[in-house]
Amino acid sequence: MKRVDLIRYIEASGCVFLREGGRHTVYVNPTARKVSTIPRHREINEFMAKKICRELEIDGPGREKKSAEGEQSDAADSR
């Protein structure tokens, strides 16, 4: 995924820019009080994007939160 797309997603999820490091950009999730770094590469592989989102305690890109209704119907389907 493109770095700018990941940054847009992170900022839309409530995270804010903290500072620039030597080779990374540092973002913080103020509600969860978690910090993660984003490397300055044009492309960031999906594994790294998921890791960054997990560190910031936000859903990964392309994943929506399931509603309580959806979880209940999934549990009923598995019986």
C-alpha positions in Angstrom: 0.0 0.0 0.0 1.2 3.5 -0.6 2.6 5.4 2.4 0.3 8.4 1.8 -2.8 6.1 1.8 -1.7 4.6 5.1 -1.1 8.0 6.7 -4.6 9.2 5.5 -6.2 6.1 7.0 -4.3 6.6 10.3 -5.2 10.2 10.6 -8.9 9.5 9.7 -8.8 6.9 12.6 -8.0 9.7 15.1 -4.2 9.4 15.2 -2.0 12.5 15.1 1.4 13.4 13.8 3.9 13.6 16.6 7.4 14.2 15.0 9.8 13.3 12.3 12.6 10.9 13.1 15.7 10.2 11.1 14.0 7.8 8.7 10.5 7.4 10.2 7.5 9.5 10.9 6.0 9.1 14.4 2.3 9.0 15.0 0.4 8.8 18.3 -3.1 7.6 19.1 -4.1 10.0 21.9 -7.2 8.0 23.1 -5.2 4.8 23.5 -1.9 6.6 24.3 0.0 4.4 21.8 2.8 5.4 19.5 4.1 3.9 16.3 6.6 4.8 13.6 6.0 4.8 9.8 9.0 4.3 7.6 9.6 6.7 4.8 9.2 4.4 1.8 6.8 4.9 -1.1 5.3 1.5 -0.6 4.6 -0.2 2.7 3.8 -3.9 2.6 0.5 -5.2 4.0 2.2 -6.9 7.0 3.9 -3.7 8.1 0.6 -1.7 7.6 -1.2 -4.2 9.8 1.5 -4.1 12.4 1.4 -0.3 12.6 -2.4 -0.3 13.0 -2.1 -3.0 15.7 0.5 -0.9 17.6 -1.8 2.2 17.4 -4.8 0.0 18.4 -6.9 0.8 15.4 -8.5 -1.5 12.8 -6.3 -2.3 9.9 -7.0 -0.7 6.5 -9.8 -2.4 4.6 -11.3 -3.9 7.8 -14.6 -2.5 9.2 -15.6 -3.1 12.8 -18.4 -5.7 13.1 -21.5 -4.5 14.8 -22.9 -6.5 17.7 -25.7 -7.6 15.5 -23.3 -9.1 12.9 -21.4 -11.0 15.6 -24.5 -12.5 17.0 -25.6 -13.7 13.5 -22.2 -15.2 12.9 -22.4 -17.1 16.2 -25.8 -18.4 15.3 -24.5 -19.6 11.8 -21.7 -21.6 13.4 -24.1 -23.7 15.5 
